[in-house]
Amino acid sequence: MRPDETLIDEAAQWMALLQSGDVSLQERAAFDAWRAADPRHQQIIEQMGGGLNLLRHANLRGLPRESVLHSLNAPSSSRRRFISGSLSVLGLAVLAGLLGRRYGWLPEAGELSTGTGERREFTLEDGSTLMLNARSRVVPRFDSAERLLALRSGELLVDVAKNPARPFVVETEHGRMRALGTKFLVQRAEDSTRLVMLHSQVEVVTAGGARQVVEAGESLLFNEREILALERSKGQESAWVQGRLEVRDRPLSEVIDSLRSYRRGILHLSPEVAGLRLSGLYPLDDSDRTLQLLERSLPIRVTWHNPYWVSIEARL
């Protein structure tokens, strides 16, 4: 019996948490409860790690808890396929090393980052202001020719200091966004990047060479091959800077994805309710309150098995 992709995600998160050696009694109890709740949970843990003995491996002890959780927590179909294909073949130590190289959570020199539930503002060496959303990572690479931010994961908002002699560029694996002096937001997903213009304009060049100029009030979605969508921005994309999650006719799955960056442990969403659409204003810094509000407004049931394991299912 092969576990489904949701269980693979959940097990990967627990393994990442446990390997750190910095686990509270409540977190350990949460893991024990999750493992006992379904025979498949125990099966996937055994397949992925060859049993819990591998969690004591010396190589795993050196991996930062936040970095591993950051890498494994957000849903990602290709990551799930990679982990699924590795079951019963690789030990957890080998798997963790491969994930580190493949998904880039090993820290780089000069890297700026945020942890779970953390937003942070930075002043860059040129005077530009950078705000990072929770679980985000960016590497500044400034030289005499240009000012470059390599966004490795997550989301940023930058207010660029004007300097016509040194263009300001934000780069993801999908392409480059070039500006002289402007304010914009970049969201990096695994399969695409979204640019939201707040002021002035930016030229986007995808990795494959497609070009598009994005004006203030516009939002551009692109991947490494092409421009996927150019539309008017919805106006709420930067609400996270004030600790708010503002939603306008979006699926529940997107809301839960946003909450995962602000919550440790497992936040399990049943596929039955993932497509429910909603609008509203929710607090990012109080995810329990947000989940309560969602339960009141949607036909869902939120079950707190414990503080580190919450499931969302259809209301019976």
N, C-alpha and C positions, 0 to 999 in steps of 0.2 A: 504493500500500500504506500503510494507516494503522497506525502503531505501536499496540500495546495499551497499556492504562493503566499497567501495571507499568513499561514502558519509558519512558513519559512521566514518571513519578515519578523514575526513576533519572536521566534526562537533566536534569530540573529541578534535582536536587541537585547534579549536576556543574556546571551552569551557575552556580548560586548560589555554589559553592565557587570557581570560576575567576574570577568577576567581582570578587572582593574584592581581588585584587592581592596577597594574602598567602598564596601557595600554595607549599608546599615542593616540592623536586625529586621526592620520593617520591609526593606527591599528583598532581603533573603526570604522572608515569610511570603511575600507577594510572589516570588518566583516559585516557591514550593507549592503554593495554591494553584498557580497557573499550570504547572507541570502535572498536578494531580487531577485537574479538571477534565482532561481528555486523554485517552491513551495515545493519540497521535502526537500530543505535545512531548511526551517522554520519548517517543520514537524519533522525532526530528532532532531532539537534543542529543540522543545517542548517535544518530547518523552524522550530525554535523561535527560533534566533538569527540567521537569515540568514547563517550562517557564523560562524566564530570571531572575525572582525574586530569584531563588535559587542561582544565582551567588553572591548574597549578603550574603550568609550563613557564619556565623562566622568561622566555621570549615574550609571552603574553603580559607578564607583569609590568613590562616597560611601556606598554601602550597606554596613552592617556585615555581615561574614561570618556571625557567629553568628546574627544576627537573621534573615537570609535562609534559612540552613540550618534554623533552628528552624521557620520558617514552612512550608518545603517538605518537610521530612523525613518527618513523620508521615503515614501513609496517610489519604486523605480523598477519598471518591468525588466530591463536588461540586467540590473543588479540581481533581481530575484532569479532570473534564468541562470546567471553565473553561479550563484550560491546553490541553486537546485542541481545544476550539473555537477557540482563538486561534492555532493552528499555521498557518503560511503567511500569516497575516493581520497579526499584530502583530510588530514587532521586539522583541528582548529588552528594550530600554530601556523601551518602552511597557508591555510585559508586566510587568516588575518594578514599575513605578510602580502599575499597577492592582492587582497582588497586594498591594503594601504597603497600599493603601487598603482593599482588600476584606478582607484577613485580619489587619489590625491589628498588624503587627509593627513599625511605626514607633513608636519610644519616645514615651511620654507624660510630662508633667511629674510628678515624684515617683515614677515607676515603680520597682518592685523586681523584679529578674529574676535568673535563673540561666542559665548556659550549658550546653553539652554536658557531661554527666558531673558536674555541680556540684549539690550540695545546700547550702542556706544558711539560717541561722537569723537572724531579725531580732527586735528588741524594738521594738514600736510605741510611739507617743507616750503611749498610755494605760496602758502596762505589759503589754499582751497580748504573747504570744510567737507568732511566725509562723515556720513552716518551709516552705521551697519545695523541691519536687522539681526534678530536672534539666529544663531547657528550660521553665521556668514564668515567667509574668509576671503581676503584680498591681499595681493602682494604689490606694493608700490615699486615702480621701476622708473625713476626720474633720471634723465641725463641732460646734456646740453641741447639735444635735438628735440626731445618731446617729453611729456609727462604722462607716464603709462600706469594704469591700474589694471592688474590681471585679476579678474573676479573668478575665484576658484569654486565658490559655492555661495548660495544664499542671495542676499539682496542688499543693494546700497543706494543711497541718495547722495549726490555730490553737488556742491555749489562751487563752481570753478572760478578761481581767481584769474582775471584776464591777463594774458601774456601772448600777444600775437606772434612772437618769435618762437614760442614753444607750444605747439598744439597739445591739447589735453585729450587723451585716448583712454577709453575703458575697453578691455578686451576679454572675451570669453572664447571658448573653443569654436563657437559658431560664427564669430566675426569681430570687427572692430567698430567702435563708435567714436568719431572724431569731432571735437569741439574746440573753440577758442575761448569763449567765456559764456557760460550758461549754467542752468540748473536742471538736472534730470535724474531719473530713477532707473535702475537696471535690476531686473529679476532674472537670475540664471537658473534654469531647470536642466535636467540631463539632456533632453532632446531639443531644447530651444532656448532662446533668450528673448526677453521682452524689454523694450525701451519705452519709457513714458516721459515725454517732454513737458517740463514745467515752465521753462522760459527759454527764449531764443531758439536755436536749431542745432541739429547734429546730423552729420553724414554717417550713414551706416554702410559698411562694406562687408558682406558675408565672406566666409572662408572660401567660397566658390566664386567670388567676384561680383555678385549681384550688388547694386548700389541703390540707396534710397535716402533722400533728405527728409528728416522728420522735423516738423514745425511744432511750436508751442501748442499744447492742447491735444496733441496726437499721440497715439500709442502704436508701436510697431512690434510685431512678432516675427522672428526669423530663425532659421536654423543654418547649418553650415552650407547648405546648397542654395537656398532661395528665400525670398520674402514671403512669409505665410499670410500676413494680414496687416493692413494699415487702416486704422480707424480712429475716431475721436476717443480720447481718454474718458474714462467714466468718472473721474474727479475724486475717487476715494483711494487711489492706489498708494498714496503716501500717508494714509491715516495711521499706519503703524508707528510713525515717528512720534505721535502723541499717545501711543499705547492703545490705539483703537483698531478694531477689525470692522471695517465698513463694507457691507455686502449688498449688492444690488442684483437681484435675480441670478444668483449663482448656485451651482449644485452643492449639496452638503459636503461632498468629498473635498472640495476646495477649502471649505471652512475648516474641516478637520485637519487637512494638510497644514494650514496656517497655525493651528493650535499645537501641532506636534513640535514645532520649534520652541514652544513655550512650556513644554511639559515633559518630565522624565517618565520613563516606564512605557507601558503599552497603552495605546489609545486605539482600540480595535473598532473598525466600522464595518458593519455588515453590508455586503453588496446589494442587498434588497433595498436599502434606504440611501445608498450613496448618491443616487441621481435626484433625490428630492431637491427642489429649488426653493430658495428663500431670499429674503432681504432683511436687513437689520443692522444695528450698531452694537458691537459686543466688546467687552474689555479683554485685551490680550493678556494682561498681567494677573487676571483672576480666571484661569481656565475652568475651574469648578463652577463659577458663576455663569460663564458662557455656556457650559454644557447644560446647566439647569434651565437657562433661557431657551436653548434649542429644544429641550424636552417639552417645554410648555407650548411652543409654537408649532411643533411638527409631530406627526404620528410616529414618534420614536420612543424607545425606552432606554435610558442611560443607567447602567448598572455599575456601581462602584464596588468591585470585588475587594479592593483595598486602594490606598492612595496611588499605587503604582500600576494598577491594572484596571482599566475602565473599558467597558464594551458598550457599543451603541447598536441597537437592533430595532426591528419593527415592533411597534406596540401591538400586543395581542388583543 
